[in-house]
Amino acid sequence: DAGVIQSPRHEVTEMGQEVTLRCKPISGHDYLFWYRQTMMRGLELLIYFNNNVPIDDSGMPEDRFSAKMPNASFSTLKIQPSEPRDSAVYFCASSPRVRETQYFGPGTRLLVL
Amino acid sequence: RKEVEQDPGPFNVPEGATVAFNCTYSNSASQSFFWYRQDCRKEPKLLMSVYSSGNEDGRFTAQLNRASQYISLLIRDSKLSDSATYLCVADNTGGFKTIFGAGTRLFVKA
């Protein structure tokens, strides 16, 4: 079974541009998480979904960030407009049930110039 | 105070050594705890869950101390391949919002 799939793996963009990150969770997993990792702040939970419904988005840094999960097999994280301080590795993870292991995707390395 | 705190290290140890990491968490209501391992430029992967009674997986032992609100990871007979960053995880409520520590870097030398 394929693991969590993320695309693109690398993204370089200019400040002000819209960035869309994509995630396909493991089939049958009810929970999906978006994280951001930087050297300064470590791994931060941005938002998580349960059965496609956003449960907690308190980690989303500001209104420029939005996330959707239109169905059980797809989620997007969008940044509009992007800023250099958004440069980070963005991970998507999924989990089958509450309080169980989270399986991470390979991440998207975002660089905003 | 951070919700989950770890000594960032780095810990530099020779092969065969025993090394221990501690991690403290601030929310006494936390119910689930994990150790993840992250290799350089890779995603975090589960190393082991941490159970109330403590648990062991080969060379790795995890302990939970609820009274003092810390968890620990002990690695015996360190291997070169154990070199990585070890992330401590706790949920911060009765729900499923997980908080990762900043990680402890381990370097095992030949």
Interface residues (C-beta under 8 A of the other chain):
Chain A: Y31 F33 Y35 G42 L43 E44 L45 Y48 N50 I55 D56 F91 V98 R99 T101 Q102 Y103 F104 G105 P106 G107
Chain B: Q31 S32 F34 K42 E43 P44 K45 L46 S49 L87 D91 G95 F96 K97 T98 I99 F100 G101 A102 G103
